[in-house]
Amino acid sequence: MDGLGGTAAAIVLIVLVIFVIIVLVRSVRIIPQARAGVVERLGKYQRTLNPGLTILIPFVDRLLPLLDLREQVVSFPPQPVITEDNLVVSIDTVVYFQVTDPRAATYEIANYIQAVEQLTTTTLRNVVGGLNLEEALTSRDQINGQLRGVLDEATGRWGIRVSRVELKAIDPPHSIQDSMEKQMRAERDRRAAILTAEGTKQSQILTAEGQRQAAILAAEGDAKAAILRADGEAQAIQKVFDAIHKGNPDQKLLAYQYLQTLPKIAEGSSNKLWIIPSEVGEALKGIGGALGGNNGDSPVGLFGGNDDSKAPAPVASAEHARPAE
C-alpha cells in the first residue's frame, strides 16, 4: 500500500510540474519589435500588446497571431481592364501599405490583403475605363494619384494606410502593340526626314550667305585696291609734273621725249599702219637745233630730206617703224 501511495504521489507531482510549465509558457509572452499582438479575454477584445515582455492569464487570455507593423509591398497579378475606346489592356499594380491600427485590422476586415487587392482592381477599372489607350499609357501619375486617394480613404477604417500605388506594367494587345510600333517608326522616320531637310536648308543658307559675304568682301577689296592704285598713279603724275616744272625743261628736251614715245605707237601685233602726226616737224626742228644742223630751219635735215615745212605728214608702215618679229 505504501508503494502504491508513493507512486500515485509521484505521478501527481509530475503532473503538477507539467501544469506549472504549461502555465508559465502560456503566461509569459515576448512581442518582437515592429510587431503587435491582440489579446482576447474570454473571447472578447482585451488589449493590444506592444513590443516587449508581457504576462497573460492562462486559459483566460488568448493571444491572436502577431501583426507586422512595417510597410508592406504587395504585387498583384495582371488584371484585364477595358479602356474608353473598348481595348482590353493588362495592368500590373504594386501597393505599398502599412498597418496602423492592429485592432481595426483584426476585427474590421477578415483579410485585409485580399481586400486591398480587390479594391485596387475595381478602382483601377473605374479610373482606366474613363481613359483611352493613349491617355492610359501616358497618365500613370494621374492614375496612381487617383488609386491612392480611393484606397487610402477606403482602408482607413480597416486600420491600414496606403502610402503608394504604382502601375508596374500596362500591356495592350499584341495587334495594338504592332500598330503602335509602326506608328512610332513612321513618326521617327518623319522627324528624321524633317531634321535632314532642315539641316540641308540651313547648310545651303549658310553657304549662300558665305558666298555673298565673300563677294562683298572681294568687291570691297577690289574697290579699295583700285582707289589705292588711282591714288598712287595720281601721286606719281603729280610728282612727275612737279619735277618737270621744277626742272624748267626747254624745247629740245621736250622734242626728244616726244620722239621717244613714237615707237610705242607701233607696239602690238595688230598695228599694220600708223600715221606720224604733223607736230613731229616741230620736234625735229628742236633736235636739229640742238645738234647744230641747218640752224634748225629744216626739221628733216637730219635725215637728208628737203626743207619743206608745209609738206603733208608722212605715212609710215608699222613694219618699217619697228624691227621685224
ZIDAMO-V718124 format. One record per residue. SS is DSSP state (~ for helix, > for strand, _ for the rest). Layout:
ss: (SS;SS)
This chain:
ss: (_;~;~;~;~;~;~;~;~;~;~;~;~;~;~;~;~;~;~;~;~;~;~;~;~;~;~;>;>;>;>;_;_;_;>;>;>;>;>;>;>;_;_;>;>;>;>;>;>;_;_;>;>;>;>;_;_;_;_;_;>;>;>;_;_;_;>;>;_;_;_;>;>;>;>;>;>;>;>;>;>;>;_;_;_;_;_;>;>;>;>;>;>;>;>;>;>;>;>;_;_;~;~;~;~;~;~;_;_;_;_;~;~;~;~;~;~;~;~;~;~;~;~;~;~;~;~;~;_;_;_;_;~;~;~;~;~;~;_;~;~;~;~;~;~;~;~;~;~;~;~;~;~;~;~;~;~;~;_;>;>;>;>;>;>;>;>;>;>;>;>;_;_;~;~;~;~;~;~;~;~;~;~;~;~;~;~;~;~;~;~;~;~;~;~;~;~;~;~;~;~;~;~;~;~;~;~;~;~;~;~;~;~;~;~;~;~;~;~;~;~;~;~;~;~;~;~;~;~;~;~;~;~;~;~;~;~;~;~;~;~;~;~;~;~;~;~;_;_;_;~;~;~;~;~;~;~;~;~;~;_;~;~;~;~;_;_;_;_;_;_;_;>;>;>;_;_;_;_;~;~;~;~;~;~;~;~;~;~;~;~;_;_;~;~;~;_;_;_;_;~;~;~;_;_;_;_;_;_;_;_;_;_;_;>;>;>;~;~;~;~;_;_;_;_)
